[in-house]
Amino acid sequence: MKRREFLKSAGIGTAAGAALLAAEAGAQSGGLPAVNWRMAASWPKSLDTLYGGADLISKRVAAATGGKFNIKVFAAGEIVGGLQVLDAVQNGTVECGHTATYYYFGKDPTFAFSCAIPFGLNARQQNAWMYHGGGLELMREFFKEYNIIQFPAGNTGCQMGGWFRKPINKVADLRGLKMRIGGTGGLPLTKLGVVPQQIAGGDIYPALEKGTVDAAEWVGPYDDEKLGFAKVAKYYYYPGWWEGGPELDLLVNIKAWESLPAEYKAILEAACAEANVWMVAKYDALNPDALKRLLASGVKLQPFSNEIMAACYKASAEVYDEFASKNPKFKKVYDSWKKFRNEQNQWFAVAESRFDNFMIAAERLTQRGASKKG
C-alpha cells in the first residue's frame, strides 16, 4: 500500500494527518533543504518504549521528508547524561531532546507540569489539559524563557509505586528510607521522612543492589522487568501516585525550530503526536504479561495503605501551596491546572470510574466462578 493511502486509512485523517500529508508532498517535491539534527534522549537504548518513542519520531520525520530531514537519536550518556537533556537543548548543544521535564524541577518546579506532579492527571486528562485545556499555551510561555518549545511526545500511563526491600505498611515505615524517585514525587515524601534521590534510569539497579537506596521506582512492569529490580527487591508497590499520567516531551531549541521550513515543522509536530499515542498504547499492551512474569518469579505485589496515601495527598497539597506562595510562574500554571484536574475528576467519576470498577469486579467474579468449577 502506498504511504499516502496508508496514512489515510490508518486513522491519521485528522488535521495533523492532513498537515503531514501536505508537508510530505512538499518535502518530496525537491524544493526543500536537507536538514540534519541531533536528539539527546534521557533513556538507554535497552528501554525500547521510552527510547522507542524518540526513535519513532526520528523515523517518521525521515520517511515523511524522503530522507531530507534527519534527526539522529543519541541515548543517555552518548552526548549528555540522562538528566542534562534540557540544558543541552537550551544551550544549542543539540537541536532537540526527548525527556521527562520533571527531572528539572530543581531549576523551577513549574517544569513538572509538562510531565506529572503528585496526585495529578492521568494520561487522558494530561492530553486533554495540554491540547484543549490551555496547558500547552501555558507551558510554552514558560519554556520560551529557556529558549525551548516543547511538544507532547509520549506517556507511560499511571506508573507503579516502586520496589522496596522491606514492607511499607504505615507512615512510620517511611522515616529514614532512601528512595530513588523522579521529579516532584520526592517533595511530599520528604515531609514524611523519606530521603529522595534522583538517579537516571540506567543507574538505578546498581544503586538498589549496593544499598545506596532502600527503594526505587521507575515506570511499570515492562520496563522494571528489563532493568532487573526484582533480583534485589521483592516488594512491588502501587500505585505511583506521583505519576498518574506522566507526559514525555520533545524539547526543541527555538532558534533551530524557527529555522525549519513550515512543512518540516508540520511533520515534526505530527510525529510527536503519533509518539504520544504509540507509547502509552505499547505500555498498556505489554505491562499485563510482564506483571504476570514478575509475580511468578516471587515478587510480592502490594498496594500502598490508605494511611500512606492520605498522608502523601495531604503533604502534596502543602507542597503546592508553598510553591504557589513563592513562585508566580508556578502559581499561574497551578491555578489553571488545579481547576482542570478537579473538573476532570468529577467527570471521570460519572462514567469512566463506574465502568472501570464494574468491569474489574465482574472479571474477578467470573474468575472465581471458573476456579470453583475447575
Stockholm file with secondary structure:
# STOCKHOLM 1.0

chainA/1-374         MKRREFLKSAGIGTAAGAALLAAEAGAQSGGLPAVNWRMAASWPKSLDTLYGGADLISKRVAAATGGKFNIKVFAAGEIVGGLQVLDAVQNGTVECGHTATYYYFGKDPTFAFSCAIPFGLNARQQNAWMYHGGGLELMREFFKEYNIIQFPAGNTGCQMGGWFRKPINKVADLRGLKMRIGGTGGLPLTKLGVVPQQIAGGDIYPALEKGTVDAAEWVGPYDDEKLGFAKVAKYYYYPGWWEGGPELDLLVNIKAWESLPAEYKAILEAACAEANVWMVAKYDALNPDALKRLLASGVKLQPFSNEIMAACYKASAEVYDEFASKNPKFKKVYDSWKKFRNEQNQWFAVAESRFDNFMIAAERLTQRGASKKG
#=GR chainA/1-374 SS CCHHHHHHHTTCCSHHHHHHHHHHHHHTTTCSCCEEEEEEESSCTTCTTHHHHHHHHHHHHHHHTTTSEEEEEECTTTSSCTTCHHHHHHTTSSSEEEECGGGGTTTCGGGGGGTCCTTCCCHHHHHHHHHHSSHHHHHHHHHHTTTEEEEEEEECCSCCCEEESSCCCSGGGGTTCEEECCGGGHHHHHHTTCEEECCCGGGHHHHHHHTSCSEECCSCHHHHHHHTGGGTCCEEEECCTTCSSCEEEEEEEHHHHHTSCHHHHHHHHHHHHHHHHHHHHHHHHHHHHHHHHHHHTTCEEEECCHHHHHHHHHHHHHHHHHHHHHCHHHHHHHHHHHHHHHHHHHHHHHTHHHHHHHHHHHHHHHHHHHHHHC
#=GC SS_cons         CCHHHHHHHTTCCSHHHHHHHHHHHHHTTTCSCCEEEEEEESSCTTCTTHHHHHHHHHHHHHHHTTTSEEEEEECTTTSSCTTCHHHHHHTTSSSEEEECGGGGTTTCGGGGGGTCCTTCCCHHHHHHHHHHSSHHHHHHHHHHTTTEEEEEEEECCSCCCEEESSCCCSGGGGTTCEEECCGGGHHHHHHTTCEEECCCGGGHHHHHHHTSCSEECCSCHHHHHHHTGGGTCCEEEECCTTCSSCEEEEEEEHHHHHTSCHHHHHHHHHHHHHHHHHHHHHHHHHHHHHHHHHHHTTCEEEECCHHHHHHHHHHHHHHHHHHHHHCHHHHHHHHHHHHHHHHHHHHHHHTHHHHHHHHHHHHHHHHHHHHHHC
//
